[in-house]
Amino acid sequence: MLEEQLKKIRSAERISSAAVITALTTDFFTLHGDRLQADDPAVTVGYGCFHQQTALFVGVNRGATLQQRLDYHFGALSPAGYRKVNRGLSQAEKFGWPVITLINMPGAAADVAAELNGQSQALAATISQMGRLTVPNIALFLGEGESGGALALANSNRILMLENSIYSVASPEAVQAILKGDEPQDLTKYLPMTAAQLAKLGLVDQIIAEDKQTMVRIDQALQQQLAELTTWSAVQLQQQRTEKYLTVLAKFA
Amino acid sequence: MSHLPAVGTWRQCPKCQRNVHRLEWGSLQICPHCGYYLRLTATQRLQQLATEFQPLPEITAAAPFAFPGYQAKLAQAQQQTGATEALTAGVATLQQQRFMLGVMDSHFMMGTLNMIVGARLRQVIAAAKTQQLPLVLVIASGGARMQEGILSLLQMNTVLAAYDDLNAAGNYTLNILTDPTMGGVSASFAFAADTVIAEAGATIGFAGKRVIQKTSREPLPPAFQSAASLYQQGQLDAVVARTDLAAVVGQLLRLHQRK
C-alpha cells in the first residue's frame, strides 16, 4: 500500500544520503555554497573515492530529527542548492568523474525566497546540465522524489530505486487534491509511481531490495552500473540519456 | 426571437466589473475602461501574431492512464476550445518573415504539459531545426498535467533537451511568457530562449501563490510573480503591452535574420 510505503520512506530511520556517502566513500570533500548567494544545507555536493576512483555525489538531506528537518528545509532545495549542484556537475565533467545523485525529497521549495531567487531557472539549468553531461550519471532514489527537483537530479543514464521508493509528478497528497471530493484512494491504481511500476515502463533500470544488506546492495549496484557506463563515449552517454526518456514516452504514443 | 442579446455579447471585466460589449473587447480582448487583458485563446493569439499560418501535422494519442474524471475533462476542454490539445504549432508569417510558432492555450486544461503537448513541442522545435527557421513560443501553462503523472514530468527534460539542441544549432529562439507561466513549464523550456519576454500582467513563477501561502505561511510581497516584478529582478528581457507584441516580435525576427 502506498500509505505504508510513504510512512517508511518518510521515517527518521530511513537510509539517508549522508549514510550512503559515509559507507561508500573515503576522503570525501564537500563543496560549500553556490558562489553567488548562499550554501543550501538541503543538498550535499562533494566528491570522494568510490572503489579506487573519484566520483561526485549529490545527496539530498531530508533530516531525521525535527531540528535537522527544519535546518534542511525538509529536503526541498533552494535555487542556491541547484546552483551548487551545477557547480559540482561542472567539476565532475572537467575531471571526468561519474556523478551519483541520492534522492529523497518532497516537491520543490514553496516559498517566497525561492521564487525571488529564480527557482524556475535554477531547476531548468540543472535539468539541462544533467542531460548534457559528458560523464556518466546515475540516480538512486532512497525515498520519494517529486516534481521538477527530483526530475533535475534524476535526468541520468541510469535510474535505480530502493524497492519502497516512489517517483512521481507531484506528492501523492498533491495528486490526491485534484481528485476533489473523492475518498482518499491508493493513487498507484491510476498513476505508476512505485519502483516496480516504473521498472515496468522501462524508466527504472534496477530495483534494490531493502533488507539488512541494503547498503551492500547499493554499493554493488552502483559499481556494476558504473562499470558499464564508464566504457561509453561522451556522445554515447548524451544520446542514451535522450533516447532513454523518449523510449519510455514512445510506449504511449 | 428573443429581444435579449445573444449569450457572449456582453462580458463583465474581471478587474473593473464593468460590462463590456464583444466588439469593445476587440480581437486583442482588452477592457476599454481599465486596460485589463482577458486571456487569449490559441486562435486569437494566431490572429495577433501571424498573417499566415500553416499548421504542422497534428499529433494526437489516447490518454495514457485512466485517471478518474480525466476523459470527461479532456472532452469538455476540446468542446470548449475546438482544439484537440493545449498546443497549436505551425509555420507562421509575420511582416514577411517566416518562423515556427507554437501557441499554448490556457483555456485547454490551463495549458498543462502532458504527453501530446510535449510531443507537439518537440515536433515544432525539430521542425524549426530542419527548416532552419526561428522558433517563437507563446507560453501559457499551469505546469505539468497531474492526470498523466510521471509522463508529464518527463516532458520537462525531453522538451528542454530538444530546445537546447535547437539553440546549439544556432536557430534564434524567442519565448513570450503570457498569463500564466508556472510550474514545470516555467522550470524547463520557458527561460531557455535567447530572448524571454512577457506580456504585461502575466503571472510567472514556479510554485503557485496559494501553495506558497499554505506551505510557508509567509506574506507575499506586492506584485509577487508579476511580469513587472520579474523584469525588475532581471529575469526578463522585456515586458510588452499586448498591443505592441506583434511589432516587437517582428523587430526581433528582423534583427536575427540569417545572412
Interface residues (C-beta under 8 A of the other chain):
Chain A: A108 A109 A110 D111 V112 A114 E115 L116 G118 Q119 S120 Q121 L123 A124 I127 S128 M130 G131 R132 S147 G148 L151 N155 Y167 S168 V169 A170 A174 V175 I178 L179 D182 Y190 L191 P192 M193 L198 L201 L203 R241 T242 Y245 L246 V248 L249 F252 A253
Chain B: A61 P64 F65 A66 F67 P68 G69 M115 G118 A119 A144 M146 Q147 E148 G149 I150 L151 S152 L153 L154 Q155 M156 N157 T158 L160 A161 D164 G183 G184 S186 A187 S188 F189 A190 F191 A192 I204 G205 F206 A207 V211 I212 K214 T215 S216 E218 L220 P221 F224 Q225 Q233 Q235
